[in-house]
């Protein structure tokens, strides 16, 4: 529980500073890229999370690598985070910050998984339908999974709308199994 409290406290501070600086979108993009880099490059992540590396060394690398490439408000925030030995929270903070940014801009992330590639017209139709239903801008990520056979699955946070043939067959199988038992 403490991890969640720490994440939310730091994220709230960064978000308010980003709003004051008019840099919410830039901080969001930069923070997402940084979290991805830390996740993909183990040596980079270990360097910043290591208690054996001094704050001055970490700050030197931060400024060398990120200065001029990320908003100053994020650079200042990262310095505070690393000084307080909280580098392991960067990924969680990036995730929560992104959710705050989406709320701030009235948008929602949606993952659409389709059995085959969607045409531009199909993609536009699905996103426009979701936009109308949710009254928010849609940021869609589209994945292809041929195992779905046909149809698509839409994930909005923890909600899933599954209109795939694979799911229909699974439901039919369960219904038939229940009929045989009774």
MIDOSE-1310 file (N, C-alpha, C; in nm, 2 decimals, decimal comma, always signed):
residues 182
xxxx	+0,08/-0,12/+0,00/+0,00/+0,00/+0,00/+0,09/+0,13/+0,00; +0,20/+0,12/+0,07/+0,29/+0,23/+0,07/+0,34/+0,27/-0,07; +0,37/+0,17/-0,15/+0,41/+0,20/-0,29/+0,31/+0,29/-0,36; +0,18/+0,25/-0,35/+0,07/+0,33/-0,41/+0,06/+0,47/-0,36
xxxx	+0,08/+0,48/-0,23/+0,07/+0,62/-0,17/+0,19/+0,70/-0,22; +0,31/+0,64/-0,22/+0,43/+0,72/-0,27/+0,41/+0,76/-0,41; +0,37/+0,66/-0,50/+0,34/+0,69/-0,64/+0,25/+0,80/-0,66; +0,13/+0,80/-0,59/+0,03/+0,90/-0,61/+0,07/+1,04/-0,56
xxxx	+0,15/+1,04/-0,45/+0,19/+1,17/-0,39/+0,29/+1,23/-0,49; +0,39/+1,16/-0,54/+0,48/+1,21/-0,63/+0,42/+1,25/-0,76; +0,33/+1,17/-0,81/+0,26/+1,19/-0,94/+0,18/+1,32/-0,93; +0,11/+1,34/-0,82/+0,02/+1,46/-0,80/+0,11/+1,58/-0,80
xxxx	+0,22/+1,58/-0,73/+0,31/+1,69/-0,73/+0,36/+1,73/-0,87; +0,41/+1,62/-0,95/+0,45/+1,65/-1,08/+0,34/+1,70/-1,17; +0,22/+1,64/-1,16/+0,11/+1,68/-1,24/+0,08/+1,83/-1,22; +0,07/+1,87/-1,09/+0,04/+2,01/-1,06/+0,15/+2,10/-1,12
xxxx	+0,27/+2,06/-1,11/+0,38/+2,14/-1,16/+0,37/+2,15/-1,31; +0,34/+2,04/-1,38/+0,32/+2,04/-1,52/+0,21/+2,13/-1,57; +0,10/+2,12/-1,49/-0,02/+2,21/-1,53/+0,03/+2,36/-1,52; +0,09/+2,39/-1,41/+0,14/+2,53/-1,39/+0,23/+2,58/-1,50
xxxx	+0,31/+2,48/-1,54/+0,41/+2,52/-1,65/+0,35/+2,51/-1,79; +0,23/+2,46/-1,80/+0,16/+2,44/-1,93/+0,23/+2,33/-2,01; +0,28/+2,23/-1,94/+0,36/+2,13/-2,01/+0,31/+1,98/-1,98; +0,18/+1,97/-1,96/+0,12/+1,84/-1,93/+0,15/+1,74/-2,04
xxxx	+0,12/+1,77/-2,16/+0,14/+1,68/-2,28/+0,29/+1,65/-2,30; +0,38/+1,75/-2,29/+0,52/+1,73/-2,31/+0,58/+1,64/-2,20; +0,54/+1,67/-2,07/+0,59/+1,58/-1,96/+0,54/+1,44/-1,97; +0,41/+1,43/-2,01/+0,35/+1,29/-2,03/+0,43/+1,21/-2,14
xxxx	+0,46/+1,27/-2,25/+0,53/+1,20/-2,36/+0,67/+1,17/-2,31; +0,74/+1,27/-2,25/+0,88/+1,24/-2,21/+0,89/+1,14/-2,10; +0,79/+1,14/-2,01/+0,79/+1,05/-1,90/+0,76/+0,91/-1,95; +0,67/+0,89/-2,05/+0,64/+0,76/-2,11/+0,77/+0,71/-2,17
xxxx	+0,84/+0,79/-2,25/+0,96/+0,75/-2,31/+1,07/+0,71/-2,21; +1,08/+0,79/-2,11/+1,18/+0,75/-2,00/+1,15/+0,62/-1,94; +1,02/+0,60/-1,90/+0,98/+0,47/-1,84/+1,01/+0,35/-1,94; +0,98/+0,37/-2,06/+1,01/+0,27/-2,16/+1,16/+0,24/-2,17
xxxx	+1,24/+0,35/-2,17/+1,39/+0,33/-2,18/+1,44/+0,25/-2,05; +1,38/+0,29/-1,94/+1,43/+0,22/-1,82/+1,38/+0,07/-1,82; +1,27/+0,04/-1,87/+1,22/-0,09/-1,88/+1,30/-0,18/-1,98; +1,34/-0,11/-2,09/+1,41/-0,19/-2,20/+1,56/-0,20/-2,18
xxxx	+1,62/-0,11/-2,10/+1,76/-0,11/-2,08/+1,79/-0,13/-1,93; +1,82/-0,26/-1,90/+1,84/-0,30/-1,76/+1,96/-0,22/-1,70; +2,07/-0,20/-1,77/+2,18/-0,13/-1,71/+2,15/+0,02/-1,68; +2,06/+0,08/-1,76/+2,02/+0,21/-1,74/+1,93/+0,22/-1,61
xxxx	+1,84/+0,12/-1,60/+1,75/+0,12/-1,48/+1,83/+0,09/-1,36; +1,92/-0,01/-1,36/+2,01/-0,04/-1,25/+2,09/+0,08/-1,20; +2,14/+0,15/-1,30/+2,22/+0,27/-1,26/+2,14/+0,37/-1,17; +2,02/+0,40/-1,22/+1,94/+0,50/-1,14/+1,88/+0,44/-1,02
xxxx	+1,86/+0,31/-1,01/+1,80/+0,25/-0,89/+1,91/+0,21/-0,79; +2,03/+0,21/-0,83/+2,14/+0,16/-0,74/+2,17/+0,26/-0,62; +2,17/+0,20/-0,50/+2,21/+0,29/-0,38/+2,36/+0,32/-0,38; +2,44/+0,24/-0,46/+2,58/+0,26/-0,46/+2,62/+0,38/-0,55
xxxx	+2,53/+0,42/-0,64/+2,56/+0,53/-0,73/+2,52/+0,66/-0,66; +2,61/+0,76/-0,65/+2,57/+0,88/-0,58/+2,47/+0,96/-0,65; +2,40/+1,05/-0,58/+2,30/+1,14/-0,64/+2,37/+1,23/-0,74; +2,49/+1,28/-0,71/+2,56/+1,37/-0,80/+2,59/+1,30/-0,93
xxxx	+2,63/+1,17/-0,93/+2,65/+1,09/-1,05/+2,52/+1,08/-1,13; +2,41/+1,04/-1,06/+2,29/+1,03/-1,13/+2,24/+1,16/-1,19; +2,26/+1,27/-1,11/+2,21/+1,40/-1,17/+2,30/+1,44/-1,29; +2,43/+1,41/-1,28/+2,51/+1,44/-1,40/+2,47/+1,37/-1,52
xxxx	+2,43/+1,24/-1,51/+2,39/+1,16/-1,62/+2,25/+1,22/-1,67; +2,16/+1,25/-1,57/+2,03/+1,30/-1,61/+2,05/+1,43/-1,69; +2,13/+1,52/-1,65/+2,15/+1,65/-1,72/+2,22/+1,62/-1,86; +2,31/+1,53/-1,86/+2,38/+1,50/-1,99/+2,29/+1,44/-2,09
xxxx	+2,21/+1,35/-2,05/+2,12/+1,27/-2,14/+1,99/+1,34/-2,17; +1,93/+1,41/-2,07/+1,80/+1,46/-2,08/+1,78/+1,61/-2,10; +1,89/+1,69/-2,06/+1,88/+1,83/-2,06/+1,85/+1,88/-2,20; +1,75/+1,96/-2,22/+1,71/+2,01/-2,35/+1,62/+1,92/-2,43
xxxx	+1,61/+1,80/-2,38/+1,52/+1,70/-2,45/+1,39/+1,67/-2,38; +1,39/+1,71/-2,25/+1,26/+1,69/-2,17/+1,23/+1,83/-2,11; +1,10/+1,85/-2,07/+1,07/+1,98/-2,01/+1,15/+1,99/-1,88; +1,19/+2,12/-1,85/+1,26/+2,15/-1,72/+1,19/+2,10/-1,60
xxxx	+1,06/+2,11/-1,60/+0,98/+2,06/-1,48/+1,00/+1,91/-1,46; +1,01/+1,84/-1,56/+1,04/+1,69/-1,55/+1,18/+1,67/-1,50; +1,27/+1,74/-1,55/+1,41/+1,73/-1,51/+1,43/+1,76/-1,36; +1,36/+1,86/-1,32/+1,37/+1,90/-1,18/+1,30/+1,79/-1,09
xxxx	+1,19/+1,74/-1,14/+1,12/+1,64/-1,07/+1,20/+1,51/-1,05; +1,27/+1,47/-1,16/+1,35/+1,35/-1,16/+1,47/+1,37/-1,06; +1,53/+1,49/-1,06/+1,63/+1,52/-0,96/+1,58/+1,50/-0,82; +1,47/+1,55/-0,79/+1,41/+1,53/-0,65/+1,38/+1,38/-0,63
xxxx	+1,32/+1,31/-0,72/+1,29/+1,17/-0,71/+1,42/+1,09/-0,68; +1,52/+1,12/-0,76/+1,65/+1,04/-0,74/+1,72/+1,08/-0,62; +1,71/+1,20/-0,58/+1,78/+1,24/-0,45/+1,71/+1,17/-0,33; +1,58/+1,15/-0,34/+1,51/+1,08/-0,23/+1,51/+0,93/-0,25
xxxx	+1,59/+0,88/-0,34/+1,61/+0,73/-0,37/+1,48/+0,67/-0,40; +1,41/+0,73/-0,49/+1,28/+0,68/-0,54/+1,28/+0,64/-0,69; +1,39/+0,61/-0,75/+1,40/+0,59/-0,89/+1,31/+0,47/-0,93; +1,29/+0,37/-0,84/+1,21/+0,25/-0,88/+1,07/+0,29/-0,91
xxxx	+1,03/+0,41/-0,87/+0,89/+0,45/-0,89/+0,86/+0,52/-1,03; +0,96/+0,54/-1,11/+0,95/+0,61/-1,24/+0,84/+0,55/-1,32; +0,84/+0,41/-1,34/+0,74/+0,35/-1,43/+0,60/+0,36/-1,37; +0,58/+0,34/-1,24/+0,45/+0,36/-1,18/+0,40/+0,50/-1,19
xxxx	+0,49/+0,60/-1,17/+0,46/+0,74/-1,18/+0,42/+0,77/-1,32; +0,49/+0,72/-1,42/+0,46/+0,74/-1,56/+0,32/+0,69/-1,59; +0,28/+0,58/-1,54/+0,15/+0,52/-1,57/+0,04/+0,61/-1,51; +0,06/+0,64/-1,38/-0,05/+0,72/-1,32/-0,05/+0,86/-1,38
xxxx	+0,06/+0,92/-1,41/+0,06/+1,05/-1,48/-0,01/+1,05/-1,61; +0,01/+0,94/-1,68/-0,06/+0,93/-1,81/-0,21/+0,93/-1,79; -0,26/+0,86/-1,69/-0,40/+0,85/-1,66/-0,45/+0,99/-1,63; -0,37/+1,07/-1,55/-0,41/+1,21/-1,51/-0,41/+1,29/-1,64
xxxx	-0,31/+1,28/-1,72/-0,31/+1,36/-1,85/-0,43/+1,32/-1,94; -0,47/+1,20/-1,94/-0,58/+1,16/-2,02/-0,71/+1,23/-1,97; -0,73/+1,22/-1,83/-0,84/+1,29/-1,77/-0,84/+1,44/-1,80; -0,72/+1,50/-1,79/-0,71/+1,64/-1,81/-0,75/+1,68/-1,95
xxxx	-0,71/+1,60/-2,05/-0,74/+1,63/-2,19/-0,87/+1,57/-2,24; -0,94/+1,50/-2,15/-1,07/+1,43/-2,19/-1,05/+1,33/-2,29; -0,95/+1,24/-2,27/-0,93/+1,13/-2,37/-0,91/+1,00/-2,29; -0,92/+0,89/-2,36/-0,91/+0,76/-2,30/-0,83/+0,67/-2,39
xxxx	-0,75/+0,59/-2,33/-0,67/+0,49/-2,41/-0,76/+0,36/-2,43; -0,76/+0,31/-2,55/-0,84/+0,20/-2,59/-0,75/+0,10/-2,66; -0,75/-0,03/-2,63/-0,67/-0,13/-2,70/-0,78/-0,21/-2,78; -0,76/-0,21/-2,91/-0,85/-0,29/-2,99/-0,77/-0,41/-3,05
xxxx	-0,82/-0,53/-3,03/-0,75/-0,64/-3,08/-0,84/-0,71/-3,18; -0,79/-0,72/-3,30/-0,87/-0,77/-3,41/-0,81/-0,90/-3,47; -0,89/-0,98/-3,53/-0,84/-1,11/-3,59/-0,76/-1,08/-3,71; -0,79/-0,97/-3,78/-0,71/-0,93/-3,90/-0,70/-0,78/-3,90
xxxx	-0,61/-0,73/-3,98/-0,59/-0,58/-3,98/-0,72/-0,51/-4,02; -0,75/-0,40/-3,95/-0,86/-0,32/-3,98/-0,83/-0,22/-4,09; -0,93/-0,19/-4,18/-0,91/-0,09/-4,28/-0,92/+0,04/-4,20; -0,87/+0,15/-4,27/-0,88/+0,28/-4,21/-1,03/+0,32/-4,18
xxxx	-1,12/+0,28/-4,27/-1,26/+0,30/-4,25/-1,31/+0,23/-4,13; -1,28/+0,10/-4,11/-1,32/+0,03/-3,99/-1,26/+0,09/-3,86; -1,14/+0,12/-3,87/-1,08/+0,18/-3,75/-1,15/+0,31/-3,71; -1,17/+0,40/-3,81/-1,24/+0,52/-3,79/-1,38/+0,50/-3,73
xxxx	-1,45/+0,40/-3,79/-1,59/+0,37/-3,74/-1,59/+0,33/-3,59; -1,50/+0,24/-3,56/-1,49/+0,19/-3,42/-1,46/+0,31/-3,33; -1,35/+0,39/-3,36/-1,31/+0,50/-3,27/-1,42/+0,60/-3,26; -1,49/+0,63/-3,37/-1,60/+0,73/-3,37/-1,72/+0,68/-3,28
xxxx	-1,75/+0,55/-3,29/-1,85/+0,49/-3,20/-1,82/+0,50/-3,06; -1,69/+0,47/-3,03/-1,64/+0,48/-2,89/-1,64/+0,62/-2,84; -1,60/+0,71/-2,93/-1,60/+0,86/-2,89/-1,74/+0,91/-2,85; -1,83/+0,87/-2,93/-1,97/+0,91/-2,91/-2,02/+0,84/-2,78
xxxx	-1,99/+0,72/-2,76/-2,04/+0,65/-2,64/-1,98/+0,70/-2,51; -1,85/+0,74/-2,52/-1,77/+0,78/-2,40/-1,76/+0,93/-2,38; -1,80/+1,00/-2,48/-1,78/+1,15/-2,48/-1,64/+1,19/-2,45; -1,54/+1,12/-2,50/-1,40/+1,15/-2,48/-1,33/+1,12/-2,61
xxxx	-1,21/+1,18/-2,63/-1,13/+1,16/-2,74/-1,07/+1,02/-2,72; -1,05/+0,94/-2,83/-1,00/+0,81/-2,82/-0,86/+0,80/-2,87; -0,77/+0,74/-2,79/-0,63/+0,71/-2,83/-0,63/+0,56/-2,85; -0,64/+0,51/-2,97/-0,65/+0,37/-3,00/-0,52/+0,30/-3,03
xxxx	-0,49/+0,19/-2,97/-0,38/+0,10/-3,01/-0,44/-0,02/-3,06; -0,40/-0,06/-3,18/-0,46/-0,18/-3,25/-0,36/-0,29/-3,26; -0,41/-0,41/-3,21/-0,33/-0,53/-3,22/-0,40/-0,63/-3,31; -0,32/-0,72/-3,36/-0,37/-0,82/-3,45/-0,35/-0,96/-3,38
xxxx	-0,45/-1,04/-3,36/-0,44/-1,17/-3,31/-0,53/-1,27/-3,39; -0,46/-1,34/-3,48/-0,54/-1,43/-3,57/-0,62/-1,54/-3,49; -0,57/-1,57/-3,37/-0,64/-1,67/-3,29/-0,79/-1,64/-3,26; -0,82/-1,51/-3,27/-0,96/-1,47/-3,24/-1,06/-1,51/-3,35
xxxx	-1,01/-1,56/-3,46/-1,08/-1,61/-3,57/-1,14/-1,50/-3,65; -1,23/-1,42/-3,59/-1,30/-1,31/-3,65/-1,35/-1,22/-3,54; -1,38/-1,10/-3,58/-1,43/-1,00/-3,48/-1,32/-0,92/-3,41; -1,36/-0,86/-3,30/-1,26/-0,78/-3,23/-1,29/-0,77/-3,08
xxxx	-1,19/-0,74/-3,00/-1,20/-0,72/-2,86/-1,15/-0,58/-2,83; -1,23/-0,51/-2,75/-1,20/-0,37/-2,71/-1,17/-0,37/-2,56; -1,06/-0,31/-2,52/-1,03/-0,30/-2,38/-1,01/-0,15/-2,34; -1,09/-0,11/-2,24/-1,09/+0,02/-2,19/-1,06/+0,01/-2,04
xxxx	-0,93/+0,03/-2,00/-0,90/+0,01/-1,86/-0,92/-0,13/-1,83; -1,00/-0,16/-1,73/-1,03/-0,30/-1,69/-1,16/-0,35/-1,75; -1,22/-0,28/-1,83/-1,34/-0,33/-1,90/-1,30/-0,38/-2,04; -1,37/-0,50/-2,07/-1,34/-0,56/-2,20/-1,47/-0,59/-2,27
xxxx	-1,48/-0,55/-2,40/-1,59/-0,59/-2,48/-1,54/-0,69/-2,58; -1,59/-0,81/-2,57/-1,53/-0,92/-2,66/-1,64/-0,97/-2,75; -1,62/-0,93/-2,88/-1,72/-0,97/-2,98/-1,64/-1,05/-3,09; -1,56/-1,15/-3,04/-1,49/-1,24/-3,13/-1,55/-1,37/-3,14
xxxx	-1,52/-1,44/-3,25/-1,58/-1,57/-3,28/-1,52/-1,67/-3,17; -1,39/-1,65/-3,14/-1,33/-1,73/-3,04/-1,41/-1,73/-2,91; -1,45/-1,61/-2,86/-1,52/-1,59/-2,74/-1,66/-1,65/-2,75; -1,72/-1,63/-2,87/-1,86/-1,69/-2,89/-1,85/-1,84/-2,88
xxxx	-1,75/-1,90/-2,94/-1,73/-2,05/-2,94/-1,71/-2,10/-2,79; -1,63/-2,02/-2,72/-1,60/-2,06/-2,58/-1,73/-2,05/-2,50; -1,81/-1,95/-2,52/-1,94/-1,94/-2,45/-2,03/-2,05/-2,49; -2,04/-2,09/-2,61/-2,12/-2,20/-2,66/-2,07/-2,33/-2,60
xxxx	-1,94/-2,35/-2,59/-1,89/-2,47/-2,53/-1,93/-2,48/-2,38; -1,92/-2,37/-2,31/-1,96/-2,37/-2,17/-2,11/-2,40/-2,15; -2,19/-2,34/-2,24/-2,33/-2,36/-2,23/-2,37/-2,50/-2,26; -2,30/-2,56/-2,36/-2,33/-2,70/-2,39/-2,28/-2,79/-2,28
xxxx	-2,17/-2,76/-2,22/-2,12/-2,84/-2,11/-2,21/-2,84/-1,99; -2,27/-2,72/-1,97/-2,37/-2,71/-1,85/-2,49/-2,79/-1,88; -2,54/-2,79/-2,00/-2,66/-2,87/-2,04/-2,64/-3,02/-2,02; -2,52/-3,07/-2,05/-2,49/-3,21/-2,03/-2,49/-3,25/-1,89
xx	-2,44/-3,16/-1,80/-2,43/-3,19/-1,66/-2,56/-3,20/-1,59; -2,65/-3,11/-1,63/-2,78/-3,10/-1,57/-2,87/-3,21/-1,60
